Amino acid sequence: MIGFLGAGKMAGALAAGWLEAGLVEPRQILAADPSPEAREAFSRRTGAVAVEDNAEVARQVETIVVAVKPNQAEPALQKLRGEIKDAHRLVSIAAGVSTARIEKALFDGVRVVRVMPNTPALVGAMAGAYALGRWAKPEDAALARELFSALGVVFEVEEGLMDAVTGLSGSGPAFVYLVIEALADGGVAVGLPRSIARELAAHTVLGAAKMVAETGEHPGELKDAVASPGGTTIAGLRELEGRGVRAALMEAVVRAARRSEELGAS
Ligand SMILES: NC(=O)c1ccc[n+]([C@@H]2O[C@H](COP(=O)([O-])OP(=O)(O)OC[C@H]3O[C@@H](n4cnc5c(N)ncnc54)[C@H](OP(=O)(O)O)[C@@H]3O)[C@@H](O)[C@H]2O)c1
């Protein structure tokens, strides 16, 4: 069984993804959330039960996904301290909340896995990573891998790299939305209707991403293969290089990772 503390957007998306992947059935999911609207939306989407009291989840389920907002995670866990036992494992998706903070809110020896998913998890195309807490066991890592690879790609990293993951795959979707919007604007500038330009831009990014992910070829080689001498593509690439797009994207990831570090320290 899988439990959720918080039955909001992410909890609903994760549960729906795991149901779709056949990892669980609705009767094997139990969520808790103080908000009746969130409970109703969760149950409508998943067919699973959502209750008001977190303690009920802890009493019935050993694998608990912490899916509340980051600032709600520690207070919620502190209140639940008496209900969490050695057999439990906590899988937290609360952004920026370290495994040490979760362990401190509970007790020495508690098994914690921290996962950083990204918003495309909402459509089953997640890219993210997980880090193990001090007392997590190999089977906790295996479970995190099984659950989150059903929703996309997931890598195990040292917790010190979670800010870097946040900078790349956490913030990255927003960087790519900006690129898609700009490509669409370019299409409109050369005469395409807005609706067609947006679809073409989104599917061009999707297609290019699939080429990298599925062929395993280096993106530089794929780029060279479509840039014929004196052709259209090299003319556009020259413009991108001249305007520093490569450096800007690199710097965007670095800045986002630094900001994640700062927020975690404050
Ligand atoms: N969205 C993403 O793509 C994404 C990506 C990476 C990580 N995350 C993480 O996922 C977590 C959830 O995000 P979300 O977008 O799903 O948020 P959300 O839709 O606001 O869901 C959180 C839910 O938890 C409820 N809640 C508040 N206090 C609670 C408590 N003590 N016990 C149980 N439930 C409680 C909230 O109710 P109220 O509204 O009444 O407070 C709300 O319904 C966050 O920590 C976020 O950092 C999200």
The ligand as an SDF file (V2000), in Angstrom:
LIG
                    3D

 48 52  0  0  0  0  0  0  0  0999 V2000
    4.2540   20.5770   -8.5210 N   0  0  0  0  0  0  0  0  0  0  0  0
    5.4290   20.0090   -8.8790 C   0  0  0  0  0  0  0  0  0  0  0  0
    5.7240   19.7100  -10.0270 O   0  0  0  0  0  0  0  0  0  0  0  0
    6.4400   19.6580   -7.8660 C   0  0  0  0  0  0  0  0  0  0  0  0
    7.7280   19.3270   -8.2580 C   0  0  0  0  0  0  0  0  0  0  0  0
    8.6480   18.9640   -7.3000 C   0  0  0  0  0  0  0  0  0  0  0  0
    8.2720   18.9160   -5.9850 C   0  0  0  0  0  0  0  0  0  0  0  0
    7.0040   19.2600   -5.6350 N   0  0  0  0  0  0  0  0  0  0  0  0
    6.6210   19.2290   -4.2320 C   0  0  0  0  0  0  0  0  0  0  0  0
    5.4010   18.5500   -4.0780 O   0  0  0  0  0  0  0  0  0  0  0  0
    4.7820   19.0050   -2.8940 C   0  0  0  0  0  0  0  0  0  0  0  0
    3.3040   19.1750   -3.1500 C   0  0  0  0  0  0  0  0  0  0  0  0
    3.0890   20.1520   -4.1620 O   0  0  0  0  0  0  0  0  0  0  0  0
    1.6690   20.3370   -4.8220 P   0  0  0  0  0  0  0  0  0  0  0  0
    1.8830   21.2110   -6.0150 O   0  0  0  0  0  0  0  0  0  0  0  0
    0.9780   19.0200   -4.9870 O   0  0  0  0  0  0  0  0  0  0  0  0
    0.9210   21.1650   -3.6550 O   0  0  0  0  0  0  0  0  0  0  0  0
   -0.6260   21.2810   -3.3130 P   0  0  0  0  0  0  0  0  0  0  0  0
   -1.4580   20.9930   -4.5370 O   0  0  0  0  0  0  0  0  0  0  0  0
   -0.8290   22.5530   -2.5720 O   0  0  0  0  0  0  0  0  0  0  0  0
   -0.8730   20.0360   -2.3170 O   0  0  0  0  0  0  0  0  0  0  0  0
   -0.5480   20.0320   -0.9600 C   0  0  0  0  0  0  0  0  0  0  0  0
   -1.8000   19.5870   -0.1990 C   0  0  0  0  0  0  0  0  0  0  0  0
   -1.4270   19.2800    1.1510 O   0  0  0  0  0  0  0  0  0  0  0  0
   -2.4450   19.7800    2.0000 C   0  0  0  0  0  0  0  0  0  0  0  0
   -1.9510   19.9240    3.3660 N   0  0  0  0  0  0  0  0  0  0  0  0
   -1.5790   21.0430    4.0450 C   0  0  0  0  0  0  0  0  0  0  0  0
   -1.1610   20.7430    5.2990 N   0  0  0  0  0  0  0  0  0  0  0  0
   -1.2940   19.4060    5.4250 C   0  0  0  0  0  0  0  0  0  0  0  0
   -1.0410   18.4980    6.4640 C   0  0  0  0  0  0  0  0  0  0  0  0
   -0.5480   18.9020    7.6550 N   0  0  0  0  0  0  0  0  0  0  0  0
   -1.2850   17.1920    6.2650 N   0  0  0  0  0  0  0  0  0  0  0  0
   -1.7680   16.7430    5.0850 C   0  0  0  0  0  0  0  0  0  0  0  0
   -2.0200   17.5600    4.0440 N   0  0  0  0  0  0  0  0  0  0  0  0
   -1.7870   18.8790    4.2050 C   0  0  0  0  0  0  0  0  0  0  0  0
   -2.8160   21.0790    1.3440 C   0  0  0  0  0  0  0  0  0  0  0  0
   -4.0410   21.5630    1.8440 O   0  0  0  0  0  0  0  0  0  0  0  0
   -4.2390   23.1770    1.9210 P   0  0  0  0  0  0  0  0  0  0  0  0
   -4.3060   23.6410    0.5000 O   0  0  0  0  0  0  0  0  0  0  0  0
   -5.5390   23.3020    2.6610 O   0  0  0  0  0  0  0  0  0  0  0  0
   -3.0480   23.7330    2.6540 O   0  0  0  0  0  0  0  0  0  0  0  0
   -2.8880   20.6640   -0.1290 C   0  0  0  0  0  0  0  0  0  0  0  0
   -4.1530   20.1140   -0.4710 O   0  0  0  0  0  0  0  0  0  0  0  0
    5.4960   20.3070   -2.5030 C   0  0  0  0  0  0  0  0  0  0  0  0
    6.2680   20.0790   -1.3410 O   0  0  0  0  0  0  0  0  0  0  0  0
    6.3970   20.6090   -3.6670 C   0  0  0  0  0  0  0  0  0  0  0  0
    7.6200   21.1780   -3.2560 O   0  0  0  0  0  0  0  0  0  0  0  0
    6.0860   19.6380   -6.5420 C   0  0  0  0  0  0  0  0  0  0  0  0
  1  2  1  0
  2  3  2  0
  2  4  1  0
  4  5  1  0
  4 48  2  0
  5  6  2  0
  6  7  1  0
  7  8  2  0
  8  9  1  0
  8 48  1  0
  9 10  1  0
  9 46  1  0
 10 11  1  0
 11 12  1  0
 11 44  1  0
 12 13  1  0
 13 14  1  0
 14 15  2  0
 14 16  1  0
 14 17  1  0
 17 18  1  0
 18 19  2  0
 18 20  1  0
 18 21  1  0
 21 22  1  0
 22 23  1  0
 23 24  1  0
 23 42  1  0
 24 25  1  0
 25 26  1  0
 25 36  1  0
 26 27  1  0
 26 35  1  0
 27 28  2  0
 28 29  1  0
 29 30  1  0
 29 35  2  0
 30 31  1  0
 30 32  2  0
 32 33  1  0
 33 34  2  0
 34 35  1  0
 36 37  1  0
 36 42  1  0
 37 38  1  0
 38 39  2  0
 38 40  1  0
 38 41  1  0
 42 43  1  0
 44 45  1  0
 44 46  1  0
 46 47  1  0
M  CHG  2   8   1  16  -1
M  END
$$$$
